[in-house]
């Protein structure tokens, strides 16, 4: 497309060289930039290296005639304005040329005053056509942008609906979970206060133990709900720093050992560690203790729990909590981190809030780490946490657990 202030570039093709040169001179004096050639073959070759605004071609030429030239030129530049020059006896052929892409035709002989308006109209048609192409491109881009925005809005709407649904479910579950220990506390308290119900000292002690256990469960539930709410609102405090992994494991060991002994579970720890991880000490310990506690509570009799680690890639380490418990089905794994979903384990005697794993996942993600799980029914489960290794740790200091995970 001709830039503002630049004269239109016209390619004139006529096998009569005298006529072609005269036309170049005349149009040159009317602020047109002209290039004259005497054959269609030469014109097509020229168009491969130079862009023209308008093609002014004689209709009857040896070799490639005007109609064939217009067709070929239109394939090279679909926006090229084409005008056919023809004698009075070949107007029908000129009309045929217009059907294949010419904008107009001029009957020979012609005066300059007659040809200039035709050229102006053809160039204006070219300009409008090119502007229309640009407008269509912009329209398509705008339509694509609107479609993208509509898709994003639809996704946002669905996400908001899902979030509202989950919030309603969360509140419903939370209400139910809070009522259970509260009803237990109130029920046993009413029995102890009742004068019409006689109870032995041993029975009263049992009622008080039930009240205490329900109170502890209620406190745990409230604390986990508050932690979850803090994370959801972005107010959780995370302090990432270099931490000795051996020290974390030792502290977890000290806290977990009494629980493991109570359930008769054998604990397996790595023998040697010289690893610095980049994490939040308190939160990492909280996550590991929760995973270890679950691995113990939901294990098989005389089962084992392994705490280990391995280097997964440069600058990353994966911690494993591996149990020999009842395992989880593929369907259960879909909901493993869903709040208040105990995956059917509420039917067994071990208490739980159903929030622990959901809270654990959110804490892990807040520490810029990852968590995952692999499990098979009747074989056991492996929970893993992947987090950054501090840059001062060398890979030669890190042991690999090899084939310890077989599922």
N, C-alpha and C positions, 0 to 999 in steps of 0.2 A: 504494500500500500504506500503511495507517495506521501512523504512527510510534508507537513505544512511549509509552504514557501519553496518547495522543490518542484521543478517543472516535470510534468508527466513524461514518462519514458515510453516512446512509441516505436514499435518494430514494424517497418514498412516492407512488404514483400510483393515484388512485381517483376515478372520476367522481362519486361521492357525497361531496360536500364535507364534510358533517358527519362521516362515517365517517373520511375522510382526516385531518381536524383532530384528532379524538379519538385516532387512532392516533399522530399526531405527538406529542401531549401525553403519552400513556402511555409511549411509548418514550423521550421526552426525559427523563422522570423515572427511567429505567433507564440513564442515562449514554450515550445515543445522540444524536448530532447529526442532526437530521431536517430534510428539506426536503419540503414537500407540494405536489403539483400535481394538477389534475383531468383532464388529458388526456395521451395518449401523445405528441402533437405537441409540447406544452410541455415534456415530459420530455426528448425528443430534443434540443430546442433548448438546454435547460439543460445537458445533458451535453456540449455543444460548448465550454462555458466553465468547467465545474466537474467535478472528479473525485469519484466516489462509490465507496464500498466495497461497497454492496449496493443492489439495486433490489427494492423490494417493490411489486408491481403487481397490480391487479385484473385478472381474466381477461376479463370481459365489459365492454367500454367502447365507446362510439360512436367512429367514426373509426378510429384505430389501436388495435386490441385488444391484450390482454396478450401473445399469442403473437407478433404482429408486432413489438411493442415489445421483447420479449426478443431477437428475431433482430437488430433494428436496433441495440439497445444493445450486444450482443455484438460487433458489427462495430466499434463505437466503442472499446470497452474489452473485449478478450478475457478479461481476468481478473475482470471484474465478476461478483459473486455475485448471482443472480437468483432470487426466490421469487414464485410465483404465488398470489394469493388467489382462491378459487373457491367457488361454492355446492356443496352436496352433489350436485346433479344434473349437474354438469359436471366430475366428476373425470376422466373420459376425456379431456376437453380439456386438463385440467391436466397429465395424463401426456404428452399431445402436446407441451405447452409444454416439458416437461423434455427431450423428444427434440431440441428445437431450441436448448437452451442453459440452461434453468432448472435450478437446483440442487435445488429442492424445491417443495412446494405446501402451502398451509394451507386447510382447509375452513372456510368461514364457517357460522355464527358461531363465534368461537373465544375462548378466555380468554387473558389475558396469560401465565399460567403455561404455556400450550401453545405460544405463539408464540416466547417467549424462547429455548428450546432449539433451535428450528428456525433462528432467526437466528444463534445461536452456532455451530451446525454449518456453516451456509453460509459464515460469515466464516472459520471454521477451514479449510474447503475452499479458500476463496480464498487464505488465507495459505499453505497447503501447495502450492497450484498455483503461486503466485508464487515461492515458494522453490524449487520444482522447476524453474521456468524459469531461475532464477539458477544453479542447480546444473548444468542442461544447458548454459547458456552457458559456465560455468566449465569443464565437461567438454570442450566443443568447443574452448575456448581452450587447455586443457591438452593435448588431442589434437593440435591444430595445432602447439603448442609442441614436443611430442614428435616429431611428424613432421618439424618443422624441425631439431630436434636430431639425429634419425636421419639426415636428409639431409646435415647438416653432418658427422656422424661418417662417413657413407659417402664423402663427398667427401674428408675428411681421410684416411680409409683408402686411397682410391685415390691421393691425393697422396703418401702415405707409400710405397705400393707403387711408384708412378712414380719417386719420389726414390731408393728402394732400387735399382730397375732401372737408373736413370741412373747411380747410384753404381757399380754393378757394371760397367756399360758403360765408365764413366770409368776405373775401375781396370784393366779389361781393355785398353782402348786405351792407357792410360799405360804399362802393362807392355810392350806391343808397341812403342810409340814409344821407350821407353828402351832396349830390347834392340837395336834397329836400329843406333844409333850406337855402342853399347858393343861389339857384335859386330864392327863395322868396326874399332874401335880395337884390340880384342884380336887380330883376324885379321891386320891389318897389322903389329902388334907382334910376333906370333909369326913372321911371315915374316922380319922384320928380325933376329930372334934366331936363326933356324934356320941351322945350319951346312951343311945338306944342300941348301939352295936358294941358288944363286948369283944375285946381282943387281948390276947396274952402279950406279955412283954416281948416275946420273940416275934410275934406277928407285927407288933408296933415297930420293932426295929426293921423288919422287912419292908413295911410301908414307907418308913423314913428313907431306906436305901433306894426304894423305887422313886421317891420324890427327888432324892439327890441325883440319881442317874438321869431322870427326866430333865432336871434343871441343868445338868452338865450338857446333855444333848441339845437343849434349847439354847444354851450359851454358845455352843459350837456353831449351831445353825445361824444364829444372829451374827456372830463374828464373820462367818463365811459370806453371808449376804451383804454385810457392810463392806467387806473386802471386794466383793464382786461389784458392788455399786461404785466404790472408789475407782476401780479400774475402768468401768464403763464410762464414768464421767471425766476420766483423764487426770484424776487427782492422786493416783498412786505414786509413791515416792520410790524412785529407782536410782541407785547409785552404782554405776558400773566402774569396776576397778580390778586390778590384778589380784587373783585369789589363789592360794595354794590348794589344789584339788585334794591333796592328801589330808589336809586339815579339815576340809568340809566332810570328806568321807569318814574321818575319825569321829567327828562330832555327831554325824548321823548314826554311826555305829553305836555310840554310847546311848543315844536316845531310843534306838530301835531294839537293842538287845533284849530289854525286859519284855517287850511285846512278842518278839520271836520266841523267847523261852516259854512264855505263857501258852503259845499256840503249838509249841514243839516243832518249830521251823528252823532248819539249818541255814545259817547265813554264810555267804561266800563273798569275800572281798579281794581285790587285787593285792598282790604281795608288795609290789614296788611302784612308787609313783614319784615323779619329779616334774610336775606339770603345773603351769600357771594358766588359769582361764580368766577371761575377761567377763565379769558378771557382777551381780549384786549378791553379796555373801548371804545376807539374811533371807532373801527371796529364793535363792538357789537351794539353800538348806530346807526351806519350807516346801519347795517343790519335790525334792528328793525324799523327804520324810513322808510326804503324802503318798508318793508312788510306792515307797517301801512298805508303808503301813497297809496299803491296799493289797500289795503282793503277798503280804503275810496273812491278812484276814481272809482273803479269798483263795487261799492255797489248799492243797490236799493234805491230809494227815501225813506227817513225817516228810513233808515236801521241803523244797529248798528255794531260796531267793538269792540271786547273784547280782551284785553291783559291780559293774566294770566299765571300761571305756576303750575307745580306739580312735586313731586319727583317720578322718574320712577324706580330707583333702588339705591342701596347703592352708594353714591358718585356721582350721576347723577341727573340733573334737566332738565325738558323740559319746554320751553317757548312757549306759544301759541298765535297766532294772528288769531282770529276767526271773520269772516264776515258773513253778511246775504245777500251777493251779488248774482249775476247771476249763480255763480258756474262754474265748468268746466266738460267737458265730459271725459270719460276714454281715448279717442283718444287724446284730448288736453293735458291731464296729461303726456302723453309719451314725449311731447316736451316742457314741462313747463320750463325747465332750459336751453333750446337751445338759443344761442345768436341770436338776431334780429328776433326771432319768437314771434310775438305778439298774436298768437293763434286766429287770426281773429278779434282782438279788434282794429286793425288799422282802421276799418270801423266806429268806434264810434268817437265822437268829442274829447275825451280825448287824449292828446298827450302822446307819450311814445317812448322810444328808442328801446325797445325789448332786451336791454342788462342787465337791472336791476337785474332780477332774476338769470341770468347766473353769473353775478358778485357776487351777494349775496351768491350763492352756493359755489363759489370758495373761498370767504372770510371766510365763515363758516368752510370749510374744512381746510383752512390755520390756523385757530384757534384751530385745533384738535377737532372740534365739528361736529355735523351731522345736516342735514336739511331734511325735508320731507313735504309732502302735502297730504291732503285728501279733496275730493270735491264731491259735487253732484249738478247737474244742478237744478236751481231754488230754491236751499236751501242755498248754500253758500260754502265757502272754509275755511279750517283750515291749516295754515302753522305753522310748529313747528321747533324749534331749540333745540337740546339736547347738553348740555355741562357739564363739571365737576363742582360739588359743592366744594367750598373750605373746607378743612378738619375741620376748626373751626366752621362750621355750623352744628347745631344739627338737626336731622330729625323732632324733635318736633316743631321746628320753622317754618316748611314748611306746608302751607295749601295745600289741594288738591282741584282741580276744579271739582272732582266727575264726574257726568254725563253731564257736560256742553257740551261735544262733542257727538253728537248723530248720526254721520254719518262717 
